[in-house]
C-alpha cells in the first residue's frame, strides 16, 4: 500500500490540477470571466479545463464559441456583425470538430459549427451542419431554430425556393416567431417580390410591434415602395429610441434615393463614426459618391465594403460596381 499511495496521489492531482480545481471548476470560472468581458482570462481558464479533461466536448464547444466571437463586433442594438479572421475561424472550427468527434450523436456541436459557418459566410457548410442537427433531435425549439438558420444559409447560397420551404416549415413549429417572418421578408426582398415581403413584415409587426429590427425592415420596404417620407419618419422614430448606426445608415440611404445627397452623406458618415466597420454604410456612401461623379472616393469605399464583409446574400452588387467604375 505504501508503494501504491504516491501513484494514486499523482492520479488524483492530475484530475484536480495543482490548485485542486476540477475541469468543471475551470469551466465555471471561465464562464464568469466571459460574462464580465475578460476574454483573455476566459480563454486561459478554458485551456486549463481542457488540459485536465481532454475528452470534454462541453469545454471544446465553449472555448470554440468564445474564439469565434473574439473578432465579433459586440453590439447591443440590432444586429451582430463579424469581421473575417481566418485564424480565429480555424481555431474555433477545430474545437467544434473535436467536440463532434467526442460526441457524434449530439446535435450541439453541429449547431454551433453551423452558426460559425453562417457568421463567416460559408453557407454550404452551414447547410450541412444544420441538416445534421435536424437529423439528431426531435426537440421542437431546436428544430425551429435550425430550420430558420438553414433557411438563411440557403439564402446566402441563393437556393431561394428551398430556403422558403425551411422558413415555412419553421413557422409550422412556432408560428409566433416574428424573426422568421423577418427572414421571409428578406427572402422576398432578395428575389424582388416586395408585396409578399410587405405581407411578411406585417405579420412580424403584428407579433412584435415594438421590435426594432421589424420596424427597421418595415421602413426599408416603405422606401422600396417609394414611400420615402414615411420611411424617413420611421427611421427618425427608431433613432429616438436608439442611435443605432444602422438606423443612420438606412435613413441616409432613403435620403440618397430622393437625391438629397448632403443629408444622406451626413447620416452615413454618422453611421461610420459609430461603427467604422459597417460594410453597408461604405456601399451606400459609394453610391452617393458615384452620383456625384467622385469615382476615386467611391471605389475606395467599395473596397472597404468588400473588406468588411458586405454579405453575398445581397448579390454581387459590389463586384458589379467595381467592374463598371473602378477597374
TORKOL-4160 file (C-alpha; in steps of 0.2 Angstrom, whole numbers, padded with zeros to 4 digits, m for minus):
327
<pt num="1" X="0000" Y="0000" Z="0000"/>
<pt num="2" X="0014" Y="0012" Z="0004"/>
<pt num="3" X="0021" Y="0009" Z="m0013"/>
<pt num="4" X="0004" Y="0012" Z="m0022"/>
<pt num="5" X="0000" Y="0028" Z="m0012"/>
<pt num="6" X="0011" Y="0040" Z="m0022"/>
<pt num="7" X="0003" Y="0033" Z="m0038"/>
<pt num="8" X="m0014" Y="0037" Z="m0033"/>
<pt num="9" X="m0009" Y="0054" Z="m0026"/>
<pt num="10" X="m0002" Y="0058" Z="m0043"/>
<pt num="11" X="m0018" Y="0052" Z="m0052"/>
<pt num="12" X="m0029" Y="0062" Z="m0041"/>
<pt num="13" X="m0018" Y="0078" Z="m0043"/>
<pt num="14" X="m0019" Y="0075" Z="m0062"/>
<pt num="15" X="m0038" Y="0076" Z="m0061"/>
<pt num="16" X="m0039" Y="0090" Z="m0049"/>
<pt num="17" X="m0025" Y="0100" Z="m0055"/>
<pt num="18" X="m0011" Y="0108" Z="m0044"/>
<pt num="19" X="m0023" Y="0120" Z="m0037"/>
<pt num="20" X="m0036" Y="0107" Z="m0033"/>
<pt num="21" X="m0048" Y="0114" Z="m0045"/>
<pt num="22" X="m0058" Y="0102" Z="m0057"/>
<pt num="23" X="m0061" Y="0104" Z="m0075"/>
<pt num="24" X="m0079" Y="0109" Z="m0071"/>
<pt num="25" X="m0072" Y="0122" Z="m0059"/>
<pt num="26" X="m0061" Y="0130" Z="m0073"/>
<pt num="27" X="m0076" Y="0130" Z="m0085"/>
<pt num="28" X="m0087" Y="0138" Z="m0072"/>
<pt num="29" X="m0074" Y="0152" Z="m0069"/>
<pt num="30" X="m0071" Y="0154" Z="m0087"/>
<pt num="31" X="m0089" Y="0157" Z="m0090"/>
<pt num="32" X="m0089" Y="0170" Z="m0076"/>
<pt num="33" X="m0074" Y="0179" Z="m0084"/>
<pt num="34" X="m0083" Y="0179" Z="m0101"/>
<pt num="35" X="m0098" Y="0186" Z="m0093"/>
<pt num="36" X="m0088" Y="0202" Z="m0087"/>
<pt num="37" X="m0079" Y="0203" Z="m0104"/>
<pt num="38" X="m0062" Y="0196" Z="m0099"/>
<pt num="39" X="m0059" Y="0186" Z="m0115"/>
<pt num="40" X="m0041" Y="0183" Z="m0111"/>
<pt num="41" X="m0044" Y="0176" Z="m0094"/>
<pt num="42" X="m0059" Y="0166" Z="m0100"/>
<pt num="43" X="m0048" Y="0158" Z="m0114"/>
<pt num="44" X="m0034" Y="0154" Z="m0101"/>
<pt num="45" X="m0047" Y="0145" Z="m0090"/>
<pt num="46" X="m0055" Y="0135" Z="m0104"/>
<pt num="47" X="m0037" Y="0129" Z="m0109"/>
<pt num="48" X="m0035" Y="0124" Z="m0091"/>
<pt num="49" X="m0051" Y="0114" Z="m0091"/>
<pt num="50" X="m0046" Y="0105" Z="m0107"/>
<pt num="51" X="m0029" Y="0101" Z="m0100"/>
<pt num="52" X="m0037" Y="0092" Z="m0086"/>
<pt num="53" X="m0051" Y="0084" Z="m0096"/>
<pt num="54" X="m0046" Y="0081" Z="m0114"/>
<pt num="55" X="m0062" Y="0072" Z="m0118"/>
<pt num="56" X="m0074" Y="0086" Z="m0113"/>
<pt num="57" X="m0085" Y="0091" Z="m0128"/>
<pt num="58" X="m0093" Y="0104" Z="m0117"/>
<pt num="59" X="m0076" Y="0113" Z="m0114"/>
<pt num="60" X="m0072" Y="0112" Z="m0133"/>
<pt num="61" X="m0088" Y="0119" Z="m0138"/>
<pt num="62" X="m0087" Y="0134" Z="m0125"/>
<pt num="63" X="m0070" Y="0138" Z="m0130"/>
<pt num="64" X="m0074" Y="0137" Z="m0148"/>
<pt num="65" X="m0089" Y="0149" Z="m0146"/>
<pt num="66" X="m0078" Y="0161" Z="m0137"/>
<pt num="67" X="m0064" Y="0161" Z="m0150"/>
<pt num="68" X="m0076" Y="0163" Z="m0164"/>
<pt num="69" X="m0083" Y="0179" Z="m0155"/>
<pt num="70" X="m0066" Y="0187" Z="m0152"/>
<pt num="71" X="m0067" Y="0196" Z="m0169"/>
<pt num="72" X="m0086" Y="0199" Z="m0167"/>
<pt num="73" X="m0092" Y="0217" Z="m0165"/>
<pt num="74" X="m0102" Y="0216" Z="m0149"/>
<pt num="75" X="m0117" Y="0227" Z="m0152"/>
<pt num="76" X="m0132" Y="0228" Z="m0140"/>
<pt num="77" X="m0144" Y="0236" Z="m0153"/>
<pt num="78" X="m0150" Y="0227" Z="m0169"/>
<pt num="79" X="m0138" Y="0215" Z="m0177"/>
<pt num="80" X="m0121" Y="0207" Z="m0174"/>
<pt num="81" X="m0108" Y="0208" Z="m0187"/>
<pt num="82" X="m0092" Y="0198" Z="m0189"/>
<pt num="83" X="m0075" Y="0204" Z="m0196"/>
<pt num="84" X="m0067" Y="0190" Z="m0205"/>
<pt num="85" X="m0052" Y="0182" Z="m0197"/>
<pt num="86" X="m0047" Y="0166" Z="m0204"/>
<pt num="87" X="m0036" Y="0161" Z="m0190"/>
<pt num="88" X="m0049" Y="0163" Z="m0177"/>
<pt num="89" X="m0061" Y="0154" Z="m0188"/>
<pt num="90" X="m0050" Y="0139" Z="m0190"/>
<pt num="91" X="m0046" Y="0138" Z="m0171"/>
<pt num="92" X="m0065" Y="0139" Z="m0167"/>
<pt num="93" X="m0068" Y="0126" Z="m0181"/>
<pt num="94" X="m0055" Y="0114" Z="m0174"/>
<pt num="95" X="m0063" Y="0115" Z="m0157"/>
<pt num="96" X="m0081" Y="0111" Z="m0164"/>
<pt num="97" X="m0074" Y="0097" Z="m0174"/>
<pt num="98" X="m0066" Y="0090" Z="m0159"/>
<pt num="99" X="m0082" Y="0091" Z="m0149"/>
<pt num="100" X="m0092" Y="0082" Z="m0163"/>
<pt num="101" X="m0079" Y="0068" Z="m0163"/>
<pt num="102" X="m0081" Y="0066" Z="m0144"/>
<pt num="103" X="m0100" Y="0066" Z="m0145"/>
<pt num="104" X="m0106" Y="0061" Z="m0163"/>
<pt num="105" X="m0124" Y="0058" Z="m0158"/>
<pt num="106" X="m0126" Y="0075" Z="m0151"/>
<pt num="107" X="m0133" Y="0089" Z="m0161"/>
<pt num="108" X="m0125" Y="0103" Z="m0151"/>
<pt num="109" X="m0108" Y="0103" Z="m0160"/>
<pt num="110" X="m0116" Y="0103" Z="m0177"/>
<pt num="111" X="m0127" Y="0118" Z="m0171"/>
<pt num="112" X="m0113" Y="0129" Z="m0165"/>
<pt num="113" X="m0102" Y="0124" Z="m0180"/>
<pt num="114" X="m0116" Y="0129" Z="m0191"/>
<pt num="115" X="m0118" Y="0146" Z="m0183"/>
<pt num="116" X="m0099" Y="0149" Z="m0185"/>
<pt num="117" X="m0100" Y="0144" Z="m0204"/>
<pt num="118" X="m0115" Y="0156" Z="m0206"/>
<pt num="119" X="m0106" Y="0170" Z="m0197"/>
<pt num="120" X="m0091" Y="0168" Z="m0209"/>
<pt num="121" X="m0102" Y="0166" Z="m0224"/>
<pt num="122" X="m0098" Y="0148" Z="m0228"/>
<pt num="123" X="m0117" Y="0144" Z="m0232"/>
<pt num="124" X="m0114" Y="0126" Z="m0240"/>
<pt num="125" X="m0105" Y="0120" Z="m0224"/>
<pt num="126" X="m0118" Y="0128" Z="m0213"/>
<pt num="127" X="m0132" Y="0120" Z="m0223"/>
<pt num="128" X="m0124" Y="0103" Z="m0220"/>
<pt num="129" X="m0122" Y="0107" Z="m0201"/>
<pt num="130" X="m0140" Y="0112" Z="m0198"/>
<pt num="131" X="m0145" Y="0096" Z="m0208"/>
<pt num="132" X="m0135" Y="0086" Z="m0196"/>
<pt num="133" X="m0144" Y="0095" Z="m0182"/>
<pt num="134" X="m0161" Y="0091" Z="m0189"/>
<pt num="135" X="m0157" Y="0073" Z="m0190"/>
<pt num="136" X="m0151" Y="0072" Z="m0172"/>
<pt num="137" X="m0165" Y="0080" Z="m0162"/>
<pt num="138" X="m0184" Y="0080" Z="m0161"/>
<pt num="139" X="m0184" Y="0095" Z="m0149"/>
<pt num="140" X="m0197" Y="0107" Z="m0157"/>
<pt num="141" X="m0187" Y="0123" Z="m0152"/>
<pt num="142" X="m0170" Y="0117" Z="m0158"/>
<pt num="143" X="m0178" Y="0111" Z="m0175"/>
<pt num="144" X="m0187" Y="0128" Z="m0177"/>
<pt num="145" X="m0171" Y="0137" Z="m0174"/>
<pt num="146" X="m0161" Y="0125" Z="m0186"/>
<pt num="147" X="m0174" Y="0127" Z="m0200"/>
<pt num="148" X="m0173" Y="0145" Z="m0198"/>
<pt num="149" X="m0154" Y="0146" Z="m0198"/>
<pt num="150" X="m0153" Y="0133" Z="m0213"/>
<pt num="151" X="m0165" Y="0144" Z="m0222"/>
<pt num="152" X="m0154" Y="0159" Z="m0220"/>
<pt num="153" X="m0139" Y="0149" Z="m0226"/>
<pt num="154" X="m0149" Y="0143" Z="m0241"/>
<pt num="155" X="m0152" Y="0162" Z="m0245"/>
<pt num="156" X="m0134" Y="0165" Z="m0244"/>
<pt num="157" X="m0131" Y="0151" Z="m0257"/>
<pt num="158" X="m0145" Y="0158" Z="m0267"/>
<pt num="159" X="m0156" Y="0142" Z="m0265"/>
<pt num="160" X="m0172" Y="0153" Z="m0263"/>
<pt num="161" X="m0186" Y="0140" Z="m0266"/>
<pt num="162" X="m0178" Y="0128" Z="m0253"/>
<pt num="163" X="m0175" Y="0142" Z="m0241"/>
<pt num="164" X="m0193" Y="0147" Z="m0242"/>
<pt num="165" X="m0198" Y="0128" Z="m0238"/>
<pt num="166" X="m0187" Y="0129" Z="m0222"/>
<pt num="167" X="m0194" Y="0146" Z="m0216"/>
<pt num="168" X="m0212" Y="0140" Z="m0218"/>
<pt num="169" X="m0208" Y="0123" Z="m0210"/>
<pt num="170" X="m0201" Y="0133" Z="m0195"/>
<pt num="171" X="m0217" Y="0143" Z="m0194"/>
<pt num="172" X="m0227" Y="0127" Z="m0193"/>
<pt num="173" X="m0217" Y="0123" Z="m0177"/>
<pt num="174" X="m0218" Y="0140" Z="m0170"/>
<pt num="175" X="m0230" Y="0152" Z="m0179"/>
<pt num="176" X="m0227" Y="0165" Z="m0166"/>
<pt num="177" X="m0208" Y="0168" Z="m0171"/>
<pt num="178" X="m0208" Y="0185" Z="m0178"/>
<pt num="179" X="m0190" Y="0184" Z="m0183"/>
<pt num="180" X="m0195" Y="0170" Z="m0195"/>
<pt num="181" X="m0207" Y="0182" Z="m0204"/>
<pt num="182" X="m0192" Y="0195" Z="m0204"/>
<pt num="183" X="m0182" Y="0182" Z="m0213"/>
<pt num="184" X="m0196" Y="0178" Z="m0225"/>
<pt num="185" X="m0197" Y="0197" Z="m0229"/>
<pt num="186" X="m0179" Y="0197" Z="m0233"/>
<pt num="187" X="m0180" Y="0182" Z="m0244"/>
<pt num="188" X="m0194" Y="0190" Z="m0254"/>
<pt num="189" X="m0185" Y="0207" Z="m0255"/>
<pt num="190" X="m0170" Y="0197" Z="m0261"/>
<pt num="191" X="m0180" Y="0190" Z="m0276"/>
<pt num="192" X="m0189" Y="0206" Z="m0279"/>
<pt num="193" X="m0206" Y="0202" Z="m0273"/>
<pt num="194" X="m0209" Y="0217" Z="m0262"/>
<pt num="195" X="m0228" Y="0214" Z="m0260"/>
<pt num="196" X="m0225" Y="0197" Z="m0252"/>
<pt num="197" X="m0211" Y="0204" Z="m0242"/>
<pt num="198" X="m0223" Y="0218" Z="m0235"/>
<pt num="199" X="m0235" Y="0205" Z="m0230"/>
<pt num="200" X="m0222" Y="0195" Z="m0220"/>
<pt num="201" X="m0217" Y="0211" Z="m0212"/>
<pt num="202" X="m0235" Y="0215" Z="m0207"/>
<pt num="203" X="m0236" Y="0198" Z="m0199"/>
<pt num="204" X="m0220" Y="0201" Z="m0189"/>
<pt num="205" X="m0226" Y="0218" Z="m0184"/>
<pt num="206" X="m0242" Y="0210" Z="m0178"/>
<pt num="207" X="m0232" Y="0199" Z="m0167"/>
<pt num="208" X="m0219" Y="0211" Z="m0161"/>
<pt num="209" X="m0225" Y="0229" Z="m0164"/>
<pt num="210" X="m0210" Y="0236" Z="m0154"/>
<pt num="211" X="m0196" Y="0226" Z="m0161"/>
<pt num="212" X="m0183" Y="0237" Z="m0168"/>
<pt num="213" X="m0177" Y="0225" Z="m0182"/>
<pt num="214" X="m0196" Y="0223" Z="m0188"/>
<pt num="215" X="m0198" Y="0242" Z="m0188"/>
<pt num="216" X="m0182" Y="0244" Z="m0197"/>
<pt num="217" X="m0187" Y="0232" Z="m0211"/>
<pt num="218" X="m0204" Y="0240" Z="m0212"/>
<pt num="219" X="m0195" Y="0257" Z="m0215"/>
<pt num="220" X="m0184" Y="0249" Z="m0228"/>
<pt num="221" X="m0199" Y="0241" Z="m0238"/>
<pt num="222" X="m0208" Y="0258" Z="m0237"/>
<pt num="223" X="m0193" Y="0266" Z="m0246"/>
<pt num="224" X="m0193" Y="0252" Z="m0259"/>
<pt num="225" X="m0211" Y="0256" Z="m0262"/>
<pt num="226" X="m0206" Y="0274" Z="m0265"/>
<pt num="227" X="m0214" Y="0280" Z="m0248"/>
<pt num="228" X="m0198" Y="0289" Z="m0244"/>
<pt num="229" X="m0206" Y="0302" Z="m0232"/>
<pt num="230" X="m0215" Y="0288" Z="m0222"/>
<pt num="231" X="m0198" Y="0278" Z="m0222"/>
<pt num="232" X="m0188" Y="0293" Z="m0216"/>
<pt num="233" X="m0201" Y="0296" Z="m0202"/>
<pt num="234" X="m0200" Y="0278" Z="m0196"/>
<pt num="235" X="m0181" Y="0279" Z="m0196"/>
<pt num="236" X="m0182" Y="0295" Z="m0185"/>
<pt num="237" X="m0194" Y="0286" Z="m0173"/>
<pt num="238" X="m0181" Y="0272" Z="m0172"/>
<pt num="239" X="m0167" Y="0285" Z="m0169"/>
<pt num="240" X="m0177" Y="0292" Z="m0155"/>
<pt num="241" X="m0176" Y="0275" Z="m0146"/>
<pt num="242" X="m0158" Y="0270" Z="m0151"/>
<pt num="243" X="m0144" Y="0279" Z="m0160"/>
<pt num="244" X="m0140" Y="0263" Z="m0169"/>
<pt num="245" X="m0128" Y="0266" Z="m0183"/>
<pt num="246" X="m0139" Y="0255" Z="m0195"/>
<pt num="247" X="m0153" Y="0267" Z="m0192"/>
<pt num="248" X="m0142" Y="0282" Z="m0198"/>
<pt num="249" X="m0136" Y="0271" Z="m0212"/>
<pt num="250" X="m0153" Y="0267" Z="m0218"/>
<pt num="251" X="m0160" Y="0284" Z="m0216"/>
<pt num="252" X="m0146" Y="0290" Z="m0226"/>
<pt num="253" X="m0150" Y="0278" Z="m0240"/>
<pt num="254" X="m0168" Y="0284" Z="m0240"/>
<pt num="255" X="m0161" Y="0302" Z="m0242"/>
<pt num="256" X="m0150" Y="0296" Z="m0256"/>
<pt num="257" X="m0165" Y="0289" Z="m0265"/>
<pt num="258" X="m0173" Y="0306" Z="m0266"/>
<pt num="259" X="m0156" Y="0313" Z="m0271"/>
<pt num="260" X="m0154" Y="0323" Z="m0255"/>
<pt num="261" X="m0135" Y="0319" Z="m0255"/>
<pt num="262" X="m0129" Y="0332" Z="m0242"/>
<pt num="263" X="m0141" Y="0325" Z="m0229"/>
<pt num="264" X="m0138" Y="0307" Z="m0235"/>
<pt num="265" X="m0119" Y="0309" Z="m0233"/>
<pt num="266" X="m0121" Y="0317" Z="m0216"/>
<pt num="267" X="m0131" Y="0302" Z="m0210"/>
<pt num="268" X="m0120" Y="0289" Z="m0217"/>
<pt num="269" X="m0104" Y="0297" Z="m0210"/>
<pt num="270" X="m0113" Y="0297" Z="m0193"/>
<pt num="271" X="m0116" Y="0279" Z="m0195"/>
<pt num="272" X="m0097" Y="0276" Z="m0199"/>
<pt num="273" X="m0092" Y="0287" Z="m0184"/>
<pt num="274" X="m0102" Y="0275" Z="m0173"/>
<pt num="275" X="m0097" Y="0259" Z="m0182"/>
<pt num="276" X="m0082" Y="0261" Z="m0193"/>
<pt num="277" X="m0083" Y="0243" Z="m0200"/>
<pt num="278" X="m0101" Y="0245" Z="m0207"/>
<pt num="279" X="m0099" Y="0237" Z="m0224"/>
<pt num="280" X="m0117" Y="0243" Z="m0229"/>
<pt num="281" X="m0113" Y="0261" Z="m0225"/>
<pt num="282" X="m0097" Y="0260" Z="m0236"/>
<pt num="283" X="m0108" Y="0253" Z="m0250"/>
<pt num="284" X="m0121" Y="0267" Z="m0248"/>
<pt num="285" X="m0108" Y="0281" Z="m0247"/>
<pt num="286" X="m0100" Y="0274" Z="m0263"/>
<pt num="287" X="m0117" Y="0276" Z="m0271"/>
<pt num="288" X="m0118" Y="0294" Z="m0266"/>
<pt num="289" X="m0100" Y="0297" Z="m0272"/>
<pt num="290" X="m0105" Y="0289" Z="m0289"/>
<pt num="291" X="m0120" Y="0300" Z="m0291"/>
<pt num="292" X="m0108" Y="0315" Z="m0288"/>
<pt num="293" X="m0096" Y="0308" Z="m0300"/>
<pt num="294" X="m0082" Y="0306" Z="m0287"/>
<pt num="295" X="m0076" Y="0290" Z="m0293"/>
<pt num="296" X="m0060" Y="0288" Z="m0284"/>
<pt num="297" X="m0069" Y="0290" Z="m0267"/>
<pt num="298" X="m0082" Y="0278" Z="m0272"/>
<pt num="299" X="m0070" Y="0265" Z="m0277"/>
<pt num="300" X="m0061" Y="0267" Z="m0261"/>
<pt num="301" X="m0077" Y="0264" Z="m0251"/>
<pt num="302" X="m0082" Y="0249" Z="m0262"/>
<pt num="303" X="m0066" Y="0241" Z="m0257"/>
<pt num="304" X="m0070" Y="0244" Z="m0239"/>
<pt num="305" X="m0087" Y="0237" Z="m0241"/>
<pt num="306" X="m0079" Y="0221" Z="m0248"/>
<pt num="307" X="m0066" Y="0221" Z="m0234"/>
<pt num="308" X="m0079" Y="0222" Z="m0220"/>
<pt num="309" X="m0090" Y="0208" Z="m0227"/>
<pt num="310" X="m0104" Y="0215" Z="m0237"/>
<pt num="311" X="m0115" Y="0200" Z="m0237"/>
<pt num="312" X="m0116" Y="0190" Z="m0253"/>
<pt num="313" X="m0134" Y="0187" Z="m0248"/>
<pt num="314" X="m0137" Y="0204" Z="m0257"/>
<pt num="315" X="m0130" Y="0198" Z="m0273"/>
<pt num="316" X="m0114" Y="0203" Z="m0282"/>
<pt num="317" X="m0118" Y="0222" Z="m0282"/>
<pt num="318" X="m0100" Y="0227" Z="m0275"/>
<pt num="319" X="m0091" Y="0217" Z="m0289"/>
<pt num="320" X="m0103" Y="0224" Z="m0302"/>
<pt num="321" X="m0100" Y="0242" Z="m0297"/>
<pt num="322" X="m0081" Y="0239" Z="m0296"/>
<pt num="323" X="m0081" Y="0231" Z="m0313"/>
<pt num="324" X="m0091" Y="0246" Z="m0320"/>
<pt num="325" X="m0082" Y="0261" Z="m0312"/>
<pt num="326" X="m0066" Y="0255" Z="m0304"/>
<pt num="327" X="m0056" Y="0243" Z="m0315"/>
